[in-house]
Amino acid sequence: MAQPLKELVNAGSVQALAHGLAQVWPGFDADAFVRRAAGPLPGLKLKERVRHVASALAGAPFLETAAALTEAARAVKLDLWSGWPATDYIAVHGLDHLRESMAALAVLTPHATGEFAVRPFLDRHGPDALAIMYDWALSPDEHLRRLASEGSRPRLPWAARVPWLMSFGPTVPILSLLHDDPSAYVRRSVANHVNDLAKDHPGQAVALLAAWREQGGSHVEQVLRHAVRGLLRAGDPQALVLVGATPGAGSVRALDLASPSVAVGESLRFTVTLAADAPGPLVLRYAVRRDGSRRVFHLGERTAESGGQSFTLSKAHSFRPVTTRSEPPGPRVLEVVVNGVTRASVPFTLTPA
């Protein structure tokens, strides 16, 4: 069984941070810091552990501590688990020191990403913080370029929302610098960022991607396809046109279940035969629907060379329980969606394990 993530913020990660600080900060009492920071960790959750270790750094003036943290990052090899409390300390205690704090996060982020730590600065300082992140987008360091995109995402997972970032426009200059970045690490962040924007501003997001395509580049199509995945899942007509598909085109000739029922913990197996109306892409999704819930999944993509061409696909949908959701037994409907339109459906029953 995989080790819980919270266990990675532990006495060892605290000692690694203490070791780095002791090398660069005269008078730093590493043993006392380890005792304060590591003692209560076993009873805490992941973010609580990070915040507790960060709070154990408090005491000396902020600028002195921030300078020591940046020097420690240069002196020893910090990682996410030893460095995350350092970025959290900056986020909590450095809000009155925008430029010094952002400079510290720029040094720390290659060791432990500062994507969560920049959020309070964006919230309080707005365009001034974003202007610093624009400069990061010009950096030769891919970690810093990625932070410019990832830290300003409207819907960054696990992060506090910054309301003004939910509008379309403020972060576009950063994204336009990075959308054809040589680093796949950076480009993936840009695509995720546009996918976030598309949830609230689908038309503007599609227009931005179309403009990038017009500009050309080595990686634009890859970024575009990843950025519109949410819109394609929702059957957005503009997104379908962007990827060359005709909204509503295509039909289902047959949809067959291996069994009319499936137990929790097992997989629903089905086969679908589709037909194209005309040459072009078929963007295929399937949905599992019950009262109050409809979840959409990727089925595949096919490109027809002529009208009437057919394709047969088989799929196994798992009902294995996961920690993030539970599936109660009961009636369900399987739907097959072709280029944004539901073209076939069949009922089945999810039974107890």
C-alpha positions in Angstrom: 0.0 0.0 0.0 1.3 3.5 -0.9 2.4 5.7 1.9 -0.1 8.4 2.7 1.1 11.8 1.4 0.9 13.3 4.9 3.5 10.9 6.2 6.1 12.5 3.8 6.1 15.6 6.0 7.8 14.0 8.9 10.8 14.2 11.3 13.1 13.5 8.4 11.8 16.3 6.2 12.0 18.7 9.2 15.6 17.6 9.9 16.5 18.3 6.2 15.1 21.8 6.4 16.9 22.3 9.8 20.2 21.1 8.3 20.0 23.6 5.5 19.2 26.5 7.8 22.0 25.5 10.2 24.5 25.8 7.4 23.6 29.4 6.5 22.0 31.0 9.6 24.5 31.7 12.4 22.9 31.0 15.8 20.0 28.9 14.4 19.2 26.2 16.9 18.4 23.2 14.7 17.7 20.8 17.5 15.2 23.1 19.1 13.5 23.7 15.8 13.2 20.0 15.1 11.7 19.4 18.5 9.1 22.2 18.0 8.3 21.3 14.4 8.3 17.5 14.4 6.8 16.6 17.8 3.0 17.1 17.0 3.1 15.9 13.4 1.7 12.4 13.9 -1.7 13.7 14.8 -2.0 16.2 11.9 -3.3 16.0 8.4 -1.1 17.0 5.4 -1.7 20.7 5.2 -1.8 21.0 9.0 1.6 19.4 9.1 2.9 21.9 6.5 1.4 24.9 8.4 2.7 23.6 11.8 6.3 23.3 10.5 6.0 26.7 8.9 4.8 28.2 12.2 7.8 26.7 14.0 10.0 29.0 11.8 8.3 32.1 13.2 10.1 34.2 15.8 12.9 36.1 14.0 12.2 39.1 11.8 10.6 38.0 8.5 13.2 39.3 6.2 16.0 37.6 8.1 14.1 34.3 8.0 13.3 34.6 4.3 16.9 35.3 3.5 18.0 32.2 5.5 15.4 30.0 3.7 16.6 31.1 0.3 20.2 30.5 1.2 19.3 27.1 2.7 17.7 26.1 -0.6 21.0 26.9 -2.4 23.1 25.1 0.2 21.3 21.8 0.5 18.9 19.7 -1.7 15.4 20.5 -0.4 12.5 18.7 -1.9 8.7 19.2 -1.9 8.3 17.8 1.6 11.1 19.7 3.3 10.6 22.8 1.2 6.9 23.2 1.3 6.8 24.6 4.9 9.4 27.2 3.7 7.1 28.5 1.0 4.1 28.3 3.4 6.1 30.5 5.9 6.6 33.1 3.1 2.9 33.0 2.3 1.8 33.5 5.8 4.4 36.0 7.1 5.5 37.9 4.1 2.4 39.6 2.8 3.7 43.0 3.8 6.9 42.4 1.8 5.7 41.7 -1.8 9.0 41.9 -3.7 11.2 40.2 -1.1 8.6 37.4 -0.7 8.2 36.8 -4.4 12.0 36.8 -4.8 12.2 34.2 -2.1 9.5 32.0 -3.7 11.4 32.3 -7.0 14.4 30.7 -5.4 12.4 28.1 -3.5 10.1 26.9 -6.3 12.6 24.7 -8.1 12.8 22.7 -4.9 9.2 23.0 -3.6 6.7 24.6 -5.9 5.4 28.0 -4.7 2.1 27.6 -6.6 0.1 27.7 -3.3 2.2 30.3 -1.7 1.7 32.9 -4.4 -2.0 32.9 -4.0 -2.2 35.3 -0.9 0.1 37.7 -2.7 -2.2 37.7 -5.8 -5.2 38.2 -3.6 -3.8 41.1 -1.7 -1.5 42.8 -4.2 -3.4 42.0 -7.4 -1.7 43.3 -10.6 1.5 44.1 -8.8 2.0 40.5 -7.9 0.9 39.4 -11.4 3.5 41.7 -13.0 6.2 39.9 -11.1 4.9 36.6 -12.4 4.9 37.9 -15.9 8.7 38.5 -15.5 8.9 34.9 -14.2 7.4 33.8 -17.5 10.5 35.2 -19.2 12.9 33.2 -17.0 15.3 30.6 -18.4 14.3 28.4 -15.5 11.3 26.1 -16.5 10.2 25.8 -12.9 9.8 29.5 -12.6 8.0 29.8 -16.0 5.7 27.0 -14.9 5.0 28.8 -11.6 3.9 31.9 -13.6 1.1 29.9 -15.2 0.3 27.4 -12.4 0.3 29.8 -9.6 -2.2 32.1 -11.4 -4.6 29.4 -12.5 -8.2 30.4 -11.7 -9.1 26.9 -10.3 -5.8 25.7 -9.0 -6.5 22.4 -7.2 -6.0 22.5 -3.4 -5.5 26.3 -3.6 -7.5 29.2 -2.3 -9.6 31.0 -5.0 -8.5 34.5 -6.0 -11.8 36.0 -7.3 -10.3 38.5 -9.8 -8.4 35.7 -11.5 -11.7 34.0 -12.4 -12.3 36.7 -15.0 -10.9 36.3 -18.5 -8.0 38.4 -19.4 -5.6 39.2 -16.6 -3.4 36.0 -17.1 -3.6 35.9 -20.9 -0.3 37.8 -21.4 1.5 35.1 -19.3 -0.2 32.3 -21.2 0.6 33.8 -24.5 4.2 33.9 -23.6 4.3 30.2 -22.6 1.8 28.4 -24.8 4.6 27.1 -27.2 7.2 26.8 -24.4 10.0 24.2 -25.1 9.2 22.5 -21.8 6.3 20.0 -21.7 6.1 20.7 -18.0 5.3 24.4 -18.7 3.0 23.7 -21.6 0.9 21.3 -19.6 0.3 24.0 -17.0 -0.7 26.4 -19.7 -3.2 23.9 -21.1 -4.6 23.2 -17.6 -4.9 27.0 -17.0 -6.9 27.5 -20.2 -9.1 24.5 -19.3 -9.8 26.3 -16.0 -10.7 29.5 -17.9 -12.9 27.5 -20.3 -15.2 26.4 -17.5 -16.4 30.0 -17.1 -15.5 31.6 -20.4 -15.8 28.9 -23.1 -16.1 31.2 -26.1 -13.2 33.4 -25.1 -11.0 30.3 -24.3 -11.7 28.8 -27.7 -11.0 32.1 -29.4 -7.6 32.4 -27.6 -6.7 28.8 -28.7 -7.7 29.6 -32.3 -5.5 32.7 -32.2 -2.5 30.6 -31.0 -3.1 28.2 -33.8 -3.0 31.0 -36.3 0.3 32.2 -34.9 1.8 28.7 -35.4 4.3 26.9 -33.3 5.8 23.5 -32.6 3.5 22.4 -29.8 0.3 24.4 -30.3 -1.9 21.5 -31.4 -0.9 19.4 -28.3 -1.7 22.3 -26.0 -4.9 23.0 -27.8 -6.2 19.4 -27.5 -5.4 19.2 -23.8 -6.9 22.7 -23.1 -10.3 21.9 -24.6 -10.7 18.5 -23.0 -13.3 19.8 -20.5 -15.3 21.5 -23.3 -15.2 18.4 -25.4 -16.5 16.4 -22.5 -19.3 18.8 -22.2 -20.0 18.6 -26.0 -19.3 22.3 -26.6 -19.9 23.0 -30.3 -17.2 25.6 -30.6 -14.6 23.3 -29.1 -15.7 20.5 -31.5 -15.3 22.8 -34.5 -11.8 23.8 -33.2 -10.7 20.2 -33.3 -12.2 19.7 -36.8 -15.3 17.8 -35.7 -18.9 18.6 -36.9 -21.2 19.0 -33.9 -23.8 16.3 -33.9 -22.4 14.3 -36.8 -22.3 10.5 -36.5 -24.7 7.8 -35.3 -24.7 4.7 -33.2 -25.7 1.4 -35.0 -25.5 -0.8 -32.0 -24.8 -0.6 -28.2 -24.5 -3.9 -26.4 -23.8 -4.7 -22.7 -22.0 -7.8 -21.7 -24.5 -8.1 -18.8 -27.6 -6.0 -17.8 -26.2 -5.7 -14.2 -22.8 -5.2 -12.6 -21.7 -5.4 -9.0 -20.0 -2.7 -7.1 -16.2 -3.5 -7.4 -16.6 -5.0 -10.9 -16.7 -3.5 -14.4 -19.4 -2.8 -16.9 -18.3 -4.1 -20.3 -19.9 -2.8 -23.4 -19.4 -2.6 -27.2 -20.6 0.1 -29.4 -20.6 0.3 -33.2 -20.7 3.8 -34.7 -21.1 5.2 -38.2 -19.8 8.5 -39.7 -22.1 10.8 -41.6 -19.2 12.3 -43.6 -15.5 12.4 -43.6 -13.9 13.9 -40.5 -13.3 13.3 -36.7 -15.7 11.5 -34.4 -15.2 12.7 -30.8 -16.6 9.9 -28.6 -17.6 10.0 -25.0 -19.8 7.9 -22.8 -21.9 8.9 -19.7 -23.1 7.0 -16.7 -26.4 8.5 -15.4 -28.4 8.1 -12.3 -30.9 10.3 -10.4 -29.0 13.5 -9.6 -25.8 12.5 -11.3 -24.3 12.3 -14.8 -20.6 11.6 -15.2 -18.9 11.8 -18.6 -15.9 9.8 -19.6 -13.5 9.5 -22.6 -14.4 6.7 -25.1 -12.1 7.5 -28.0 -11.6 9.4 -31.2 -11.8 8.1 -34.7 -11.4 9.9 -38.1 -13.6 8.7 -40.9 -12.3 8.8 -44.4 -15.8 8.6 -45.9 -19.4 8.9 -45.0 -20.9 5.6 -43.8 -17.6 4.3 -42.4 -18.2 2.3 -39.2 -16.1 1.7 -36.1 -16.5 -0.7 -33.3 -15.1 0.0 -29.8 -15.2 -2.0 -26.6 -14.9 -0.6 -23.1 -14.9 -1.7 -19.5 -16.1 0.9 -17.0 -14.9 0.2 -13.4 -17.2 0.5 -10.4 -14.3 -0.1 -8.0 -14.9 2.1 -4.9 -12.5 5.0 -4.5 -11.9 7.3 -1.6 -13.2 10.4 -3.5 -16.7 9.1 -4.2 -19.1 6.3 -3.6 -21.5 4.7 -6.0 -24.7 3.6 -4.4 -26.4 0.5 -5.9 -29.4 1.1 -8.1 -30.6 1.8 -11.7 -28.3 3.4 -14.1 -28.3 4.5 -17.8 -25.3 4.2 -20.1 -25.2 6.9 -22.8 -22.9 7.1 -25.9 -22.2 10.7 -27.0 -21.0 11.3 -30.6 -19.6 14.8 -31.4 -21.4 16.3 -28.5 -24.9 14.6 -28.9 -26.2 11.6 -27.1 -26.9 9.0 -29.8 -27.7 5.9 -27.9 -28.5 4.8 -24.3 -29.2 1.5 -22.5 -30.3 0.9 -18.9 -28.4 -1.4 -16.4 -28.3 -2.0 -12.7 -25.5 -1.6 -10.3 -25.9 -4.2 -7.6 -24.3 -4.5 -4.1 -20.8 -6.0 -3.9 
